Amino acid sequence: MALKREQGFTLLEVLITVAVLAILTALAAPNFRKLMDKNAVTTQANELMSNILLARSEAVKRNQRVVVRRSGGWKDRVIVFADSNNNDTYQSATDGPLIVDHQTPDNTVAIAGHGAAATFIRFNSRGRAVTAGGNSLTPNNDYFTLSKDGQTRYICFTPTGRPRVQETSCP
């Protein structure tokens, strides 16, 4: 009489499989964390960039100065408004409703404005990003840095005021 052979895995086979999976997971986890940090920085850069581009187009459309300003810190809240009284500060009585009031969902990304971009970016009626004195922004002085755990993006401005996101520092 023939014996029926049992189907299945031995305990040793299961333990080896679990050990191999644990090793692969341990190797992949740091790279996954790095990918998540890179995506968080890229997302924040794209959100800030979209607010800047909207302000630029609104300045041309409305034929007046439009300001992108931090409220608290750049990583906390960003507002965009038509600056009717030309003081770079939002006042609802004179400036009307906010164009954008953006609460940042992920404020673990550090955002720093440098030079003229430290507290606000102003666009004149021609869509040009200008300083408080009315001069064009300079690419190597007026920019944003967004970073998290070694992942960094820069938002730089051309002399005409057009912003761009890049991985290397502004020229």
Buried (B, 14 or more C-beta within 10 A) or exposed (E): EEEEEEEEEEEEEEEEEEEEEEEEEEEEEEEEEEEEBBEBBBBBBBBBBEBBBBBBEBBBEEEBBBBBBBBEBBBEBBBBBBBBEEEBBBEEEEBEEBBBEBEBEEBEBBBBBBBBBEEBBBBBEEBBBBBEEEEBBBBEEBBBBBBBBEBBBBBBBBEEBBBEBBEEEBE
